[in-house]
Amino acid sequence: MSNRRKRRALLALGSATLAVAVGLPGSSHADPTPSIDEVRKQVDRLYHQAELMAERANELEDQMAVIKRRVKTLDADVERQETRLAELRGAIGQYAAAEYRSGGLDPTVRLLVADDPDEFLAQMTSAKAFAGQQGDLLRRLQAEQKRLAEQKAMREAELERYRRASEAAEKRMKVARSKAAKAKALLERLTEEERRRLREQEERERARDRSSRGGGDRLPPPPPGSGRGAIALNFARAQLGEPYVFGAAGPDAWDCSGLTMMAWRQAGVSLPHSSRQQYAVSRKISQSELRPGDLVFFYSDLHHVGIYAGDGMIIHAPRPGKVVEYIPMRYMPYAGAGRPG
């Protein structure tokens, strides 16, 4: 073999070895398959991120509702102001028409040709008074026009705020849907055997919890009395098994803050559609003070909320793909508690 052929053979062998070593295209290298635990952690993380974005979108939706009410008030103000201006313009127009009909001759000439000079002088006195009133009307017209312009500018500013909030809410919801879709795709990549193992793992965890509590999955009896907390809890109990949907607040689908908002609405308490804002408007209580119906908040950023059901349990709307359920509150990192109203 010639030296040139030997060099080519060595180069080919070296290139092939390098391809195997570093995974060049054409090599048989494959990424390791994630374990069931790793998939579960990734799915949980993605769903948490999705719910966080959805709750931030809910906050913006609440802001948009407030802006819409302000715009409605400003619309009514502008309409009333336009009516006032139309009336003023009509009055000024009447004065202008009367002046036109009077002829516009020099007053001295009109006096000389008048059939009744005394009557003419009386008319002139009235005309001066009318002229003064017309000047007042013109000044009022200018002031009312300025006020109308200010009201329209305020309305336009509110409409711009609404537009920006709407765009931001849609972007956040888009991120939420994207995260949820990635989580769903991860689960769908699992084989049937892996899905079975995942279900068994979750069932073992539930069984250990039932054993530690010395009971089954049955709900405790409704709390006695007819207090607001009992009313809220009983409403939440009635929604068990209904699906989680981003931004939903009933009647047949819920997100976490939509469920708590509507539960407390039955008790006559108005809450925002946002877990963070619900925490902000509720009276803060310690974990030891919890009573059925109280709100329990989870994660350091307060992006999840449930209703306390007693015995360390909550009712909550968990995440896409799941339904309103009854679980131990210790399944999630506790962040605080509040009592609405």
ZANU-267960 format. One record per residue (C-alpha): residue in one letter; x, y, z; residue number from 1. Coordinates in nm, 3 decimals, decimal comma. Layout:
node rest a | xx X | yy Y | zz Z | nr NUM
...
# end
This chain:
node rest m | xx 0,000 | yy 0,000 | zz 0,000 | nr 1
node rest s | xx 0,135 | yy 0,343 | zz -0,090 | nr 2
node rest n | xx 0,208 | yy 0,602 | zz 0,177 | nr 3
node rest r | xx -0,079 | yy 0,821 | zz 0,046 | nr 4
node rest r | xx -0,326 | yy 0,531 | zz 0,080 | nr 5
node rest k | xx -0,200 | yy 0,455 | zz 0,431 | nr 6
node rest r | xx -0,255 | yy 0,820 | zz 0,535 | nr 7
node rest r | xx -0,611 | yy 0,814 | zz 0,393 | nr 8
node rest a | xx -0,688 | yy 0,491 | zz 0,581 | nr 9
node rest l | xx -0,558 | yy 0,635 | zz 0,908 | nr 10
node rest l | xx -0,759 | yy 0,955 | zz 0,859 | nr 11
node rest a | xx -1,077 | yy 0,753 | zz 0,792 | nr 12
node rest l | xx -1,017 | yy 0,540 | zz 1,101 | nr 13
node rest g | xx -0,952 | yy 0,849 | zz 1,315 | nr 14
node rest s | xx -1,265 | yy 1,024 | zz 1,192 | nr 15
node rest a | xx -1,479 | yy 0,720 | zz 1,265 | nr 16
node rest t | xx -1,331 | yy 0,688 | zz 1,614 | nr 17
node rest l | xx -1,394 | yy 1,058 | zz 1,684 | nr 18
node rest a | xx -1,755 | yy 1,029 | zz 1,562 | nr 19
node rest v | xx -1,816 | yy 0,748 | zz 1,810 | nr 20
node rest a | xx -1,639 | yy 0,934 | zz 2,090 | nr 21
node rest v | xx -1,814 | yy 1,270 | zz 2,060 | nr 22
node rest g | xx -2,143 | yy 1,170 | zz 1,899 | nr 23
node rest l | xx -2,108 | yy 1,329 | zz 1,556 | nr 24
node rest p | xx -2,407 | yy 1,297 | zz 1,321 | nr 25
node rest g | xx -2,437 | yy 0,942 | zz 1,209 | nr 26
node rest s | xx -2,325 | yy 0,801 | zz 1,544 | nr 27
node rest s | xx -2,561 | yy 0,580 | zz 1,746 | nr 28
node rest h | xx -2,556 | yy 0,798 | zz 2,063 | nr 29
node rest a | xx -2,901 | yy 0,845 | zz 2,229 | nr 30
node rest d | xx -3,012 | yy 1,060 | zz 2,523 | nr 31
node rest p | xx -3,090 | yy 0,864 | zz 2,840 | nr 32
node rest t | xx -3,461 | yy 0,806 | zz 2,903 | nr 33
node rest p | xx -3,582 | yy 1,002 | zz 3,209 | nr 34
node rest s | xx -3,711 | yy 0,799 | zz 3,502 | nr 35
node rest i | xx -4,074 | yy 0,804 | zz 3,617 | nr 36
node rest d | xx -3,975 | yy 1,026 | zz 3,910 | nr 37
node rest e | xx -3,794 | yy 1,270 | zz 3,681 | nr 38
node rest v | xx -4,093 | yy 1,289 | zz 3,446 | nr 39
node rest r | xx -4,326 | yy 1,347 | zz 3,739 | nr 40
node rest k | xx -4,105 | yy 1,627 | zz 3,872 | nr 41
node rest q | xx -4,087 | yy 1,791 | zz 3,529 | nr 42
node rest v | xx -4,464 | yy 1,764 | zz 3,487 | nr 43
node rest d | xx -4,529 | yy 1,910 | zz 3,831 | nr 44
node rest r | xx -4,288 | yy 2,196 | zz 3,766 | nr 45
node rest l | xx -4,449 | yy 2,278 | zz 3,431 | nr 46
node rest y | xx -4,799 | yy 2,271 | zz 3,576 | nr 47
node rest h | xx -4,693 | yy 2,497 | zz 3,864 | nr 48
node rest q | xx -4,546 | yy 2,744 | zz 3,616 | nr 49
node rest a | xx -4,864 | yy 2,723 | zz 3,408 | nr 50
node rest e | xx -5,089 | yy 2,791 | zz 3,707 | nr 51
node rest l | xx -4,870 | yy 3,083 | zz 3,817 | nr 52
node rest m | xx -4,909 | yy 3,247 | zz 3,475 | nr 53
node rest a | xx -5,283 | yy 3,176 | zz 3,470 | nr 54
node rest e | xx -5,329 | yy 3,337 | zz 3,813 | nr 55
node rest r | xx -5,133 | yy 3,644 | zz 3,699 | nr 56
node rest a | xx -5,366 | yy 3,659 | zz 3,398 | nr 57
node rest n | xx -5,662 | yy 3,642 | zz 3,637 | nr 58
node rest e | xx -5,526 | yy 3,945 | zz 3,823 | nr 59
node rest l | xx -5,519 | yy 4,140 | zz 3,498 | nr 60
node rest e | xx -5,873 | yy 4,027 | zz 3,416 | nr 61
node rest d | xx -5,985 | yy 4,173 | zz 3,751 | nr 62
node rest q | xx -5,810 | yy 4,499 | zz 3,664 | nr 63
node rest m | xx -5,983 | yy 4,502 | zz 3,327 | nr 64
node rest a | xx -6,322 | yy 4,464 | zz 3,495 | nr 65
node rest v | xx -6,250 | yy 4,771 | zz 3,711 | nr 66
node rest i | xx -6,136 | yy 4,968 | zz 3,405 | nr 67
node rest k | xx -6,454 | yy 4,871 | zz 3,217 | nr 68
node rest r | xx -6,665 | yy 5,010 | zz 3,502 | nr 69
node rest r | xx -6,468 | yy 5,337 | zz 3,493 | nr 70
node rest v | xx -6,507 | yy 5,361 | zz 3,115 | nr 71
node rest k | xx -6,882 | yy 5,306 | zz 3,149 | nr 72
node rest t | xx -6,902 | yy 5,594 | zz 3,398 | nr 73
node rest l | xx -6,694 | yy 5,817 | zz 3,172 | nr 74
node rest d | xx -6,915 | yy 5,729 | zz 2,874 | nr 75
node rest a | xx -7,216 | yy 5,853 | zz 3,070 | nr 76
node rest d | xx -7,029 | yy 6,170 | zz 3,174 | nr 77
node rest v | xx -6,931 | yy 6,244 | zz 2,814 | nr 78
node rest e | xx -7,288 | yy 6,190 | zz 2,694 | nr 79
node rest r | xx -7,427 | yy 6,429 | zz 2,957 | nr 80
node rest q | xx -7,160 | yy 6,686 | zz 2,874 | nr 81
node rest e | xx -7,236 | yy 6,669 | zz 2,503 | nr 82
node rest t | xx -7,606 | yy 6,727 | zz 2,583 | nr 83
node rest r | xx -7,517 | yy 7,036 | zz 2,791 | nr 84
node rest l | xx -7,302 | yy 7,173 | zz 2,509 | nr 85
node rest a | xx -7,581 | yy 7,118 | zz 2,257 | nr 86
node rest e | xx -7,820 | yy 7,313 | zz 2,479 | nr 87
node rest l | xx -7,570 | yy 7,599 | zz 2,519 | nr 88
node rest r | xx -7,507 | yy 7,615 | zz 2,147 | nr 89
node rest g | xx -7,882 | yy 7,627 | zz 2,090 | nr 90
node rest a | xx -7,923 | yy 7,920 | zz 2,331 | nr 91
node rest i | xx -7,635 | yy 8,111 | zz 2,170 | nr 92
node rest g | xx -7,783 | yy 8,042 | zz 1,828 | nr 93
node rest q | xx -8,114 | yy 8,196 | zz 1,938 | nr 94
node rest y | xx -7,938 | yy 8,515 | zz 2,048 | nr 95
node rest a | xx -7,749 | yy 8,531 | zz 1,719 | nr 96
node rest a | xx -8,070 | yy 8,487 | zz 1,521 | nr 97
node rest a | xx -8,245 | yy 8,759 | zz 1,723 | nr 98
node rest e | xx -7,957 | yy 8,999 | zz 1,659 | nr 99
node rest y | xx -7,968 | yy 8,921 | zz 1,290 | nr 100
node rest r | xx -8,341 | yy 8,989 | zz 1,275 | nr 101
node rest s | xx -8,293 | yy 9,327 | zz 1,452 | nr 102
node rest g | xx -8,116 | yy 9,452 | zz 1,140 | nr 103
node rest g | xx -7,768 | yy 9,551 | zz 1,258 | nr 104
node rest l | xx -7,812 | yy 9,929 | zz 1,181 | nr 105
node rest d | xx -7,626 | yy 10,182 | zz 1,388 | nr 106
node rest p | xx -7,839 | yy 10,247 | zz 1,702 | nr 107
node rest t | xx -7,844 | yy 10,627 | zz 1,638 | nr 108
node rest v | xx -7,984 | yy 10,577 | zz 1,286 | nr 109
node rest r | xx -8,240 | yy 10,329 | zz 1,417 | nr 110
node rest l | xx -8,349 | yy 10,582 | zz 1,681 | nr 111
node rest l | xx -8,400 | yy 10,852 | zz 1,417 | nr 112
node rest v | xx -8,617 | yy 10,630 | zz 1,198 | nr 113
node rest a | xx -8,808 | yy 10,461 | zz 1,477 | nr 114
node rest d | xx -9,187 | yy 10,512 | zz 1,481 | nr 115
node rest d | xx -9,181 | yy 10,515 | zz 1,864 | nr 116
node rest p | xx -8,845 | yy 10,641 | zz 2,003 | nr 117
node rest d | xx -8,945 | yy 10,557 | zz 2,364 | nr 118
node rest e | xx -9,021 | yy 10,197 | zz 2,271 | nr 119
node rest f | xx -8,693 | yy 10,175 | zz 2,079 | nr 120
node rest l | xx -8,490 | yy 10,295 | zz 2,380 | nr 121
node rest a | xx -8,659 | yy 10,033 | zz 2,596 | nr 122
node rest q | xx -8,562 | yy 9,766 | zz 2,339 | nr 123
node rest m | xx -8,202 | yy 9,889 | zz 2,341 | nr 124
node rest t | xx -8,184 | yy 9,845 | zz 2,720 | nr 125
node rest s | xx -8,307 | yy 9,487 | zz 2,681 | nr 126
node rest a | xx -8,058 | yy 9,427 | zz 2,400 | nr 127
node rest k | xx -7,767 | yy 9,528 | zz 2,623 | nr 128
node rest a | xx -7,889 | yy 9,283 | zz 2,884 | nr 129
node rest f | xx -7,917 | yy 9,012 | zz 2,618 | nr 130
node rest a | xx -7,563 | yy 9,091 | zz 2,500 | nr 131
node rest g | xx -7,433 | yy 9,046 | zz 2,854 | nr 132
node rest q | xx -7,613 | yy 8,712 | zz 2,885 | nr 133
node rest q | xx -7,475 | yy 8,602 | zz 2,550 | nr 134
node rest g | xx -7,122 | yy 8,678 | zz 2,672 | nr 135
node rest d | xx -7,185 | yy 8,466 | zz 2,981 | nr 136
node rest l | xx -7,311 | yy 8,184 | zz 2,761 | nr 137
node rest l | xx -6,999 | yy 8,200 | zz 2,544 | nr 138
node rest r | xx -6,776 | yy 8,181 | zz 2,850 | nr 139
node rest r | xx -6,979 | yy 7,886 | zz 2,979 | nr 140
node rest l | xx -6,952 | yy 7,721 | zz 2,639 | nr 141
node rest q | xx -6,573 | yy 7,747 | zz 2,643 | nr 142
node rest a | xx -6,556 | yy 7,604 | zz 2,996 | nr 143
node rest e | xx -6,790 | yy 7,315 | zz 2,909 | nr 144
node rest q | xx -6,594 | yy 7,239 | zz 2,590 | nr 145
node rest k | xx -6,275 | yy 7,218 | zz 2,795 | nr 146
node rest r | xx -6,443 | yy 6,987 | zz 3,043 | nr 147
node rest l | xx -6,567 | yy 6,761 | zz 2,762 | nr 148
node rest a | xx -6,216 | yy 6,742 | zz 2,615 | nr 149
node rest e | xx -6,077 | yy 6,642 | zz 2,955 | nr 150
node rest q | xx -6,343 | yy 6,373 | zz 3,000 | nr 151
node rest k | xx -6,270 | yy 6,230 | zz 2,655 | nr 152
node rest a | xx -5,897 | yy 6,228 | zz 2,728 | nr 153
node rest m | xx -5,961 | yy 6,040 | zz 3,054 | nr 154
node rest r | xx -6,175 | yy 5,788 | zz 2,869 | nr 155
node rest e | xx -5,907 | yy 5,735 | zz 2,605 | nr 156
node rest a | xx -5,644 | yy 5,683 | zz 2,877 | nr 157
node rest e | xx -5,863 | yy 5,419 | zz 3,045 | nr 158
node rest l | xx -5,925 | yy 5,245 | zz 2,712 | nr 159
node rest e | xx -5,548 | yy 5,235 | zz 2,653 | nr 160
node rest r | xx -5,495 | yy 5,084 | zz 3,000 | nr 161
node rest y | xx -5,758 | yy 4,823 | zz 2,917 | nr 162
node rest r | xx -5,587 | yy 4,742 | zz 2,586 | nr 163
node rest r | xx -5,246 | yy 4,697 | zz 2,753 | nr 164
node rest a | xx -5,392 | yy 4,482 | zz 3,032 | nr 165
node rest s | xx -5,577 | yy 4,268 | zz 2,778 | nr 166
node rest e | xx -5,261 | yy 4,209 | zz 2,575 | nr 167
node rest a | xx -5,061 | yy 4,123 | zz 2,887 | nr 168
node rest a | xx -5,331 | yy 3,884 | zz 3,011 | nr 169
node rest e | xx -5,340 | yy 3,706 | zz 2,676 | nr 170
node rest k | xx -4,960 | yy 3,671 | zz 2,674 | nr 171
node rest r | xx -4,961 | yy 3,522 | zz 3,023 | nr 172
node rest m | xx -5,243 | yy 3,284 | zz 2,938 | nr 173
node rest k | xx -5,054 | yy 3,182 | zz 2,624 | nr 174
node rest v | xx -4,753 | yy 3,093 | zz 2,838 | nr 175
node rest a | xx -4,980 | yy 2,899 | zz 3,076 | nr 176
node rest r | xx -5,130 | yy 2,697 | zz 2,792 | nr 177
node rest s | xx -4,782 | yy 2,631 | zz 2,647 | nr 178
node rest k | xx -4,650 | yy 2,502 | zz 2,981 | nr 179
node rest a | xx -4,955 | yy 2,279 | zz 3,026 | nr 180
node rest a | xx -4,916 | yy 2,144 | zz 2,673 | nr 181
node rest k | xx -4,550 | yy 2,055 | zz 2,741 | nr 182
node rest a | xx -4,649 | yy 1,874 | zz 3,060 | nr 183
node rest k | xx -4,918 | yy 1,680 | zz 2,876 | nr 184
node rest a | xx -4,672 | yy 1,590 | zz 2,600 | nr 185
node rest l | xx -4,425 | yy 1,454 | zz 2,858 | nr 186
node rest l | xx -4,694 | yy 1,229 | zz 3,002 | nr 187
node rest e | xx -4,803 | yy 1,112 | zz 2,657 | nr 188
node rest r | xx -4,447 | yy 1,003 | zz 2,575 | nr 189
node rest l | xx -4,464 | yy 0,747 | zz 2,854 | nr 190
node rest t | xx -4,536 | yy 0,390 | zz 2,757 | nr 191
node rest e | xx -4,850 | yy 0,222 | zz 2,887 | nr 192
node rest e | xx -4,634 | yy 0,032 | zz 3,135 | nr 193
node rest e | xx -4,476 | yy 0,357 | zz 3,260 | nr 194
node rest r | xx -4,817 | yy 0,518 | zz 3,297 | nr 195
node rest r | xx -4,934 | yy 0,218 | zz 3,498 | nr 196
node rest r | xx -4,631 | yy 0,247 | zz 3,727 | nr 197
node rest l | xx -4,696 | yy 0,620 | zz 3,771 | nr 198
node rest r | xx -5,060 | yy 0,555 | zz 3,868 | nr 199
node rest e | xx -4,951 | yy 0,287 | zz 4,112 | nr 200
node rest q | xx -4,695 | yy 0,523 | zz 4,266 | nr 201
node rest e | xx -4,961 | yy 0,791 | zz 4,319 | nr 202
node rest e | xx -5,204 | yy 0,535 | zz 4,461 | nr 203
node rest r | xx -4,942 | yy 0,410 | zz 4,708 | nr 204
node rest e | xx -4,892 | yy 0,767 | zz 4,829 | nr 205
node rest r | xx -5,267 | yy 0,813 | zz 4,877 | nr 206
node rest a | xx -5,290 | yy 0,479 | zz 5,057 | nr 207
node rest r | xx -5,008 | yy 0,576 | zz 5,296 | nr 208
node rest d | xx -5,187 | yy 0,902 | zz 5,369 | nr 209
node rest r | xx -5,519 | yy 0,725 | zz 5,433 | nr 210
node rest s | xx -5,343 | yy 0,486 | zz 5,666 | nr 211
node rest s | xx -5,172 | yy 0,769 | zz 5,856 | nr 212
node rest r | xx -5,509 | yy 0,939 | zz 5,905 | nr 213
node rest g | xx -5,679 | yy 0,615 | zz 6,000 | nr 214
node rest g | xx -5,956 | yy 0,651 | zz 5,745 | nr 215
node rest g | xx -6,061 | yy 0,646 | zz 5,384 | nr 216
node rest d | xx -6,124 | yy 0,913 | zz 5,127 | nr 217
node rest r | xx -6,469 | yy 0,997 | zz 5,257 | nr 218
node rest l | xx -6,528 | yy 1,361 | zz 5,336 | nr 219
node rest p | xx -6,593 | yy 1,449 | zz 5,698 | nr 220
node rest p | xx -6,950 | yy 1,556 | zz 5,775 | nr 221
node rest p | xx -7,031 | yy 1,918 | zz 5,692 | nr 222
node rest p | xx -6,939 | yy 2,160 | zz 5,971 | nr 223
node rest p | xx -7,232 | yy 2,242 | zz 6,200 | nr 224
node rest g | xx -7,415 | yy 2,572 | zz 6,182 | nr 225
node rest s | xx -7,478 | yy 2,812 | zz 5,897 | nr 226
node rest g | xx -7,177 | yy 3,045 | zz 5,925 | nr 227
node rest r | xx -7,016 | yy 3,189 | zz 5,617 | nr 228
node rest g | xx -6,725 | yy 2,944 | zz 5,628 | nr 229
node rest a | xx -6,967 | yy 2,649 | zz 5,636 | nr 230
node rest i | xx -7,160 | yy 2,792 | zz 5,341 | nr 231
node rest a | xx -6,838 | yy 2,834 | zz 5,138 | nr 232
node rest l | xx -6,716 | yy 2,485 | zz 5,222 | nr 233
node rest n | xx -7,048 | yy 2,321 | zz 5,137 | nr 234
node rest f | xx -7,044 | yy 2,493 | zz 4,797 | nr 235
node rest a | xx -6,691 | yy 2,365 | zz 4,732 | nr 236
node rest r | xx -6,793 | yy 2,012 | zz 4,832 | nr 237
node rest a | xx -7,069 | yy 2,022 | zz 4,571 | nr 238
node rest q | xx -6,809 | yy 2,084 | zz 4,297 | nr 239
node rest l | xx -6,596 | yy 1,776 | zz 4,370 | nr 240
node rest g | xx -6,514 | yy 1,587 | zz 4,052 | nr 241
node rest e | xx -6,558 | yy 1,886 | zz 3,820 | nr 242
node rest p | xx -6,265 | yy 1,966 | zz 3,587 | nr 243
node rest y | xx -5,992 | yy 2,227 | zz 3,620 | nr 244
node rest v | xx -5,987 | yy 2,484 | zz 3,339 | nr 245
node rest f | xx -5,764 | yy 2,793 | zz 3,321 | nr 246
node rest g | xx -5,959 | yy 3,106 | zz 3,418 | nr 247
node rest a | xx -6,282 | yy 2,916 | zz 3,492 | nr 248
node rest a | xx -6,519 | yy 3,018 | zz 3,771 | nr 249
node rest g | xx -6,806 | yy 2,775 | zz 3,719 | nr 250
node rest p | xx -7,061 | yy 2,656 | zz 3,686 | nr 251
node rest d | xx -6,908 | yy 2,325 | zz 3,573 | nr 252
node rest a | xx -6,532 | yy 2,397 | zz 3,556 | nr 253
node rest w | xx -6,290 | yy 2,581 | zz 3,786 | nr 254
node rest d | xx -5,942 | yy 2,708 | zz 3,846 | nr 255
node rest c | xx -5,817 | yy 2,733 | zz 4,204 | nr 256
node rest s | xx -5,912 | yy 3,095 | zz 4,275 | nr 257
node rest g | xx -6,231 | yy 3,072 | zz 4,068 | nr 258
node rest l | xx -6,355 | yy 2,795 | zz 4,300 | nr 259
node rest t | xx -6,272 | yy 2,985 | zz 4,620 | nr 260
node rest m | xx -6,414 | yy 3,309 | zz 4,480 | nr 261
node rest m | xx -6,750 | yy 3,154 | zz 4,393 | nr 262
node rest a | xx -6,765 | yy 2,951 | zz 4,716 | nr 263
node rest w | xx -6,734 | yy 3,265 | zz 4,926 | nr 264
node rest r | xx -6,971 | yy 3,454 | zz 4,698 | nr 265
node rest q | xx -7,243 | yy 3,213 | zz 4,815 | nr 266
node rest a | xx -7,167 | yy 3,337 | zz 5,166 | nr 267
node rest g | xx -7,210 | yy 3,701 | zz 5,061 | nr 268
node rest v | xx -6,839 | yy 3,786 | zz 5,042 | nr 269
node rest s | xx -6,689 | yy 3,928 | zz 4,723 | nr 270
node rest l | xx -6,334 | yy 3,811 | zz 4,644 | nr 271
node rest p | xx -6,103 | yy 3,883 | zz 4,348 | nr 272
node rest h | xx -6,036 | yy 3,606 | zz 4,095 | nr 273
node rest s | xx -5,673 | yy 3,575 | zz 4,199 | nr 274
node rest s | xx -5,506 | yy 3,373 | zz 4,473 | nr 275
node rest r | xx -5,261 | yy 3,654 | zz 4,558 | nr 276
node rest q | xx -5,536 | yy 3,914 | zz 4,575 | nr 277
node rest q | xx -5,756 | yy 3,685 | zz 4,785 | nr 278
node rest y | xx -5,471 | yy 3,659 | zz 5,031 | nr 279
node rest a | xx -5,431 | yy 4,038 | zz 5,029 | nr 280
node rest v | xx -5,798 | yy 4,107 | zz 5,114 | nr 281
node rest s | xx -5,845 | yy 3,827 | zz 5,372 | nr 282
node rest r | xx -5,775 | yy 3,854 | zz 5,743 | nr 283
node rest k | xx -5,450 | yy 3,668 | zz 5,808 | nr 284
node rest i | xx -5,472 | yy 3,374 | zz 6,049 | nr 285
node rest s | xx -5,222 | yy 3,117 | zz 6,173 | nr 286
node rest q | xx -5,234 | yy 2,753 | zz 6,072 | nr 287
node rest s | xx -5,350 | yy 2,660 | zz 6,422 | nr 288
node rest e | xx -5,651 | yy 2,895 | zz 6,385 | nr 289
node rest l | xx -5,785 | yy 2,732 | zz 6,069 | nr 290
node rest r | xx -6,159 | yy 2,665 | zz 6,061 | nr 291
node rest p | xx -6,362 | yy 2,494 | zz 5,787 | nr 292
node rest g | xx -6,415 | yy 2,735 | zz 5,500 | nr 293
node rest d | xx -6,096 | yy 2,935 | zz 5,556 | nr 294
node rest l | xx -5,861 | yy 2,989 | zz 5,262 | nr 295
node rest v | xx -5,526 | yy 2,809 | zz 5,257 | nr 296
node rest f | xx -5,250 | yy 2,940 | zz 5,028 | nr 297
node rest f | xx -4,957 | yy 2,744 | zz 4,888 | nr 298
node rest y | xx -4,610 | yy 2,811 | zz 4,743 | nr 299
node rest s | xx -4,400 | yy 3,113 | zz 4,829 | nr 300
node rest d | xx -4,556 | yy 3,319 | zz 4,549 | nr 301
node rest l | xx -4,912 | yy 3,231 | zz 4,667 | nr 302
node rest h | xx -5,012 | yy 3,103 | zz 4,324 | nr 303
node rest h | xx -5,245 | yy 2,833 | zz 4,459 | nr 304
node rest v | xx -5,538 | yy 2,840 | zz 4,702 | nr 305
node rest g | xx -5,782 | yy 2,589 | zz 4,847 | nr 306
node rest i | xx -6,064 | yy 2,579 | zz 5,104 | nr 307
node rest y | xx -5,993 | yy 2,424 | zz 5,441 | nr 308
node rest a | xx -6,219 | yy 2,124 | zz 5,506 | nr 309
node rest g | xx -6,099 | yy 2,031 | zz 5,857 | nr 310
node rest d | xx -5,863 | yy 1,762 | zz 5,982 | nr 311
node rest g | xx -5,569 | yy 1,899 | zz 5,780 | nr 312
node rest m | xx -5,756 | yy 1,858 | zz 5,451 | nr 313
node rest i | xx -5,852 | yy 2,100 | zz 5,175 | nr 314
node rest i | xx -6,079 | yy 2,106 | zz 4,871 | nr 315
node rest h | xx -5,912 | yy 2,262 | zz 4,569 | nr 316
node rest a | xx -5,902 | yy 2,274 | zz 4,189 | nr 317
node rest p | xx -5,550 | yy 2,136 | zz 4,125 | nr 318
node rest r | xx -5,437 | yy 2,171 | zz 3,762 | nr 319
node rest p | xx -5,527 | yy 2,090 | zz 3,399 | nr 320
node rest g | xx -5,611 | yy 1,725 | zz 3,351 | nr 321
node rest k | xx -5,743 | yy 1,689 | zz 3,705 | nr 322
node rest v | xx -6,069 | yy 1,760 | zz 3,886 | nr 323
node rest v | xx -6,174 | yy 1,937 | zz 4,204 | nr 324
node rest e | xx -6,052 | yy 1,709 | zz 4,479 | nr 325
node rest y | xx -6,016 | yy 1,657 | zz 4,851 | nr 326
node rest i | xx -5,653 | yy 1,615 | zz 4,963 | nr 327
node rest p | xx -5,424 | yy 1,670 | zz 5,262 | nr 328
node rest m | xx -5,291 | yy 2,023 | zz 5,269 | nr 329
node rest r | xx -4,945 | yy 1,889 | zz 5,349 | nr 330
node rest y | xx -4,916 | yy 1,766 | zz 4,989 | nr 331
node rest m | xx -4,819 | yy 2,121 | zz 4,891 | nr 332
node rest p | xx -4,585 | yy 2,380 | zz 5,052 | nr 333
node rest y | xx -4,800 | yy 2,583 | zz 5,291 | nr 334
node rest a | xx -4,761 | yy 2,963 | zz 5,257 | nr 335
node rest g | xx -5,038 | yy 3,113 | zz 5,469 | nr 336
node rest a | xx -5,407 | yy 3,123 | zz 5,555 | nr 337
node rest g | xx -5,682 | yy 3,382 | zz 5,551 | nr 338
node rest r | xx -6,043 | yy 3,429 | zz 5,655 | nr 339
node rest p | xx -6,250 | yy 3,635 | zz 5,409 | nr 340
node rest g | xx -6,506 | yy 3,887 | zz 5,523 | nr 341
# end
